Amino acid sequence: MMSISFSGWETIMEGHLKSKQEPKQGRTYTMYHGTHKNAAKTIITSGFKPSHDGLLGQGVYVSRDISKAMCYPQNTNKSDKVIFKLRVRVGKVKKIDHDNAPLQKTWHQQGYDTAWVPPQSNISSIKTGREEDCVWDPKRITIVDIGFCQDPQLIQELKKKIKRQRDGHTGNSCKICKKDSKVLHPMLKCWECNKEICPYLGKHVCKKEHHP
């Protein structure tokens, strides 16, 4: 009798996560980032530039709480602010919940991809009590929409730019996942069926027949 076994994997997109919930390693979450409207177009086309320093050291600062993102840039009129809605692949996460915590600014050197400050933490410099995250690699962040902007015309311009970036404009696509390959997609072999696969595939399923 012949038997068939199935193997594979699937990418999980969790979307919204309550601010009190700790982000799980390797998952993708919806977050927000506040910037000045004059910088918005450049960020969409060229990507985020990490801050050189901050509460959690170097990285791109984001939050799952849009009201936290609305606080930035500081000392800026609301009419000059743009809030990006993001998808963030958090990777390996380090929790920082009190002043002078171990690895507060050196978490990336120990193999972490994101630092997370939970809401109502014991960090004295966070007066609002809202959660925030610091992502080391900007490539882990994808802009998906505009969360806030008071200028209707600018909203439409930014949305068009986001769509062009999302759809891809290099003219080169990966032969396996069919996605725009602005960066090199490494080709791997499935450990079960030995078929060529791409890590950017959303899903891969294979079957293997077993003969007696």
Salt bridges, closest charged atoms under 4 A:
GLU14 OE2 - ARG27 NH1 2.05
ASP53 OD1 - LYS105 NZ 3.14
ASP65 OD2 - ARG130 NE 3.99
ASP80 OD1 - LYS37 NZ 3.47
ASP97 OD1 - HIS98 ND1 2.86
ASP113 OD2 - ARG140 NH2 3.52
GLU131 OE1 - ARG64 NH1 3.53
GLU132 OE1 - LYS68 NZ 3.02
ASP145 OD1 - LYS159 NZ 2.54
GLU157 OE1 - LYS41 NZ 2.81
ASP167 OD2 - LYS163 NZ 2.72
ASP180 OD2 - LYS182 NZ 2.82
GLU196 OE1 - LYS175 NZ 3.66
GLU209 OE1 - HIS211 NE2 3.70
